[in-house]
Every structure is written in C-alpha cells, then in structure tokens.
C-alpha cells in the first residue's frame, strides 16, 4: 500500500506537476480512507469496492463533514484509482460513475473592503526588523495576489527593484507581476536594510525569512496575518487567500479585464478567474437591493 501511495505521489509531483498543497491534500484523503478501510473492512486500498467507497462517504457525512469536504475526498479517491487503472495495477476503478456527492450551496470566498485592506496594511508600523519585514510581506501579498506558497517560495533573485516587478513561479508557469509604489518601497527597505540582519547564512536564497534566518513557513505567515487582523480589529475570518481574493475583486471593480487578471493570478483556465466576476456581480446586486428604493 505504501508503495502505491509513494508511486502516486511521484506521479502527481513529476508528471502532473501538482502544487505541494494539492499533493498533500490528495495523499491525506487517501491515507485516511486506507486507515478506515483497514479498521472497518479489514481490507487494503487495492481491495476496495464500490460499496466500500459509498460507505466511507456516508461515514464522513455522518461524522459532520461538509458536502464540499466529502466531494473533495471523492475526487481524491477517483483520481487515485484512475491512476492505478492507467498503470495497469487495477483493471477497474471502485469509484463508480453513479457515486455522487451533493456539495450543497457553494459559499463565495470572503474579501476585504478597500478600507479594511488599508487598515490591515497600516498595522506593522514599527521600525524594528520584524515590523519592516511584516510590512513588506503584507504589501507584496496584496500588490501581487500571490498564493501564500508562492510568496514564501520567493527568492531574492526573483525581485527586480529597478523595474518594480517580481517573478512569481506558480504550479504550472511563471509570471512577472508589477508592484505599486508603496509595496515597492516596503520591499526595498526590507531587502536593503533588514533582510541581511535577519539572515545568518549569507548563501540563504529565501526572500522572506523568519527570526531564525531561514525561509518563512506557511504557518509562520498565517500567524503574522492573524496577529495583524486582531490588531486592526477586523472581524472577518482572514486567511492568506483572503488577500488574493481581495486583490482580484478590487482589480475587476476598478476596470481590469479578465484576460489580464488571469495572467496576474496565474490561472491556467479562465474559468477560475470568472469566479471573481460572479463575486463582483453579487456585490453589486447586494448594493442594489440595499439601496434602491423599490428593491
């Protein structure tokens, strides 16, 4: 079983070039199913039946998992068993075409208003190294709409201060993203005055580092963001992706076209970008219903 999972991990990483987050999510779902299968059916992954799949999904629902979560697990298992069939390990996938999951109402991502963004970005006001680093990270995050993994994977060589752009390497392609003046100033101060003070090893490539001098982690940035959210008194549940969503919606609201936004976001499929058009339309509808005297 471990060999099957390891082979699939290699396939996702090397062939499909899936992001680290996607690989982690798929493997977690598969391992949890394998554990349930072994404990409840005394069977291994390669022995699973369609009934086992259905029973497991029912177990997840009865355990209080959301429709979106159960749907994601089904997709993980479907892709895994499709891989086993394609490699000849299995003749048929146990994930039948008649297995469906009701995802329920899909919630739109939460975004910040322009005022909330300004309030958040104003919080790292200290002139110490940590405050200047945090200021640069938040400004770059909102200026570029990067995924958090892309942000922490940045290296110093990815920044061109003279041109005011950052090279961002996404799951499937790289893109160059411009920085607005305030973000460029904050990043310039961090690179020229702060970073080398924080880094112990002069050969360290990471752009953003923690207090120990090594590359910032996803968890580290999440804690930084939550700290400034609380400091700003913003009651919305902010995640690193909230800044990415806010970046996209604010650009559309100010006249950006979908094609340009797709390039800036690093979406391979424009359908992913079109979600933000729906969010803008929903916001306009809400404003109309709230403000129109006849609504």
N, C-alpha and C positions, 0 to 999 in steps of 0.2 A: 504493500500500500504506500509506504514512504517513497519507494522508487517511482511509483506512478505520479505522486504529487510533485516530487522533485523534477521529473521529466516535464510535467505540465508547467511548472514554474519556469523552467528553462525556455519552453516554447513561448510562453507569454512575454518573457523578457527579451529574448533574442529574435524571435520570428515576428510576433505581433507588435513588439516594441511598446507594450502597455506601460503606463506610468507605474511608479512604485506604489502609489495608493491603490490603483486598480488591482495590481498583483496581490497586494496584502489583503484586500477585501475578498477577492476570489478564493484565495487559499484559506482564509479564516472560515468562510462559509463551508468549504469542502471539508475541512478538518472537523468542524462542529457536527456536520452531517455524519462523518465517519465515526465519530465518538458516539453519537446517538444510535447509529446503525449497529455498532458493536454491542452497545449496552442493552438495546431493546430487541434486536433481531438476531444477535449472535452471528452477524454477517460482516463481510468486508465490502469496500467500495465496489469492487468488480462483480460482486454478487447481488447488488441492489436490484430490486424490481420496481415496476411502475407503482405497485401498491405501497412499497416502502417510501417512495418519493411522496406520494399523496398523504400517507400517514404522517410523515415528517412535517410537511407543510401545515397539516391540521394541528400538529403538536405546537408549532410555532405560533399559530393563530390563537390557540387556547392558552398559550403562555403570555398572551398580551402583545405580541409583536404586531406592528402596523402593517397595513397592506403593502406599503412601499417596501418595507423590510423583507416581507415574505416574497414579494415579487423579485427583489434583488437576489435572494437566495435561490429562487427557481432559475433565474438567469445564470447564476454562477454554476449550478449543477448541470444545466442544459449545455453550457459551453464546455464544461469539463468532460462530460460524457460524449459530446460530439467530437472532441479531440481524441478520446480513446477509440472511437469508431474509425476516425480518419487514419489513425496509426495502425489499425488492424488488431488492436488489443481486444476489442469487443466487436461482435457482429451487429449489435443493435443497441441503441440507447434506451435506458429505462425511463427516460423523461419523455413520455408520450405527448403527442401533439394535442391531446384532449385535456391536458393539465393546464388550467388557467388560474390566475390569481386576480381578484378584484383589488386594485390598488387603492380604491377609494378616491376621494377628492384630492387632487394634487394641489398642494399649497405652493403659492409663489414665494420665491426667496424674499427675505426681508432686506430692505435697503435703508440707507440713511438719507435724511434730507441734507440739502446743502449746508444749512446751519449746523446740523449735528456733525457733519464732516469737519467743518471749521473748528467746532468746539473740541472734537477729538484730537485734531492735529495740533491744537494750541496747548495741549496738556504737558508734553515733555518740554517744559520751559526752563529747566535748569541748565547751567553751563558746564556741568560735570560731564565726564566721558560717556557715562551710561545714558544720560539725558540727551546728549547730542546724537548718540548712536540711535536711540529710540526715535528721535525726531526724524532722522534720515530714513529709517525703515518705514515708518508710517507714511511719510511723504511719498516715498518711492512706490509703496504699495498702492496708494490711491492714484498716483500720477500715471501708473502703467497698467493697473488692472491685472497684475500678475497673480497666478496661483501661488499659494504660500510655499509650495515645494520649489517653484521656480525662483521665488525670492531668496530663499535660504541657499539655493544651489548656485547663486551668482558668485562669480569670481571677480577679483579686481580688474582683470584684463577685459571683462565684459563691459566696462564703463568707459565712455569717451566724454570726458568733461568738456573738452573744447567744442565738440559738436552738440553736446547736450543730449546724448542718446545712450540707451542701454541695450545690449544684445541679450535677448532672453531665449533660452533653449527650452522649448516645450516638449511634450511627449513624443511628437512626430516631426516637428520642424522648428527652426529658429526664426526669430523676428527681431527687428530693431524698433524700439519704442522711444519716442521723444519724451523729454521731461519738461514740465512747466518750470518757470524761473525759481519759485520757492523751493521746489523739490531739488532742483539742480544746486541751489545754494546750500541746502541742508546736507546733501550728499557730498558736495565739495568740502565743506567744513569737516565732515566726518572722516573723509579719506585723507585730507591733508593734515589734520590736527589731532585726530582721535584714534584712528584705527591702529596705527603703529605703536601707540602707547598701550593698547589692549592686547596686542599680539606678542607672544613670547618668541615664537619661531618666525624668523624673517622670511622663510620659504612658504609660509601659510598662504594659500591662494584665496581662501574664502573672503568674500567682500564683507559680510556681516558676521561678527564673531561675538561669543559670549564673554563673560568676565574672566573666564579661564583662558581666553585667547584662541579657542577652537571654534569651528563653524557653528553658527546658531542652529538650534533644532526647531522642528515644528512646534513642539511643546513649549519651548522657550519663548517663541514669538507669540504663541497663543496666550501665555501668561502675561506677557507685556501688554498685549492688546486688552485683555480683561482688566488689568490694573488701570489703564488709562480710561477705559469705559466707565469704571466705577468712579474714578476721579472726576470725570466730566459729568457724572450724574445722568448718563444716558441709560434709559430703562430697557431699551431694545436688547435682545439677546444677540450680541455682536460676535461673529466668528471672523477669521481671516477672509473667508469667502464673501462676507458681507461687504467688504471694501471693493472686491472685484465686481460684485453685482451692482454696487452703487456707482462705480466708475462707468459701467456700461450704460446704465439707465440715464445718468446725468449727461453723457455724451449724446445719446439719442434725443433727449429733451432739448439739447442745445443745437440740434441740426445735423448730427453726424449721420452718414448713410450706412446702411447695413454692411455693404462690402468692406468699407474702411474699418468698421467696428469688428468685423470678422477677422481681419488681418491683425488688428491690435490685440484681440483676445486670444489669438492663436487657435481658433476653431477650424477644424478640417472640414466640417459640414456647416453650411449657413443655417441649417435648421436649428442648430444650437444657439445661434445668435438671434434668431427670430423670436425666441422666448422673451427677450428684453422688449421687443416691440409690443408684445402682449402685456407686459408689465406696465409700459407707458400708457397703453390704451386703457388698462384697468384703472390706473391712477386718474386719467382724465375723466373717465366715467364716474369715479367716486367724487371728484371735484364737481362735476356737473350735477350729480344727484344731490349733493350737499348744498350747492349754491344757487341752482336755477329755481326761481320762484314757483315754477309749475311742475318741478320734478317730484 
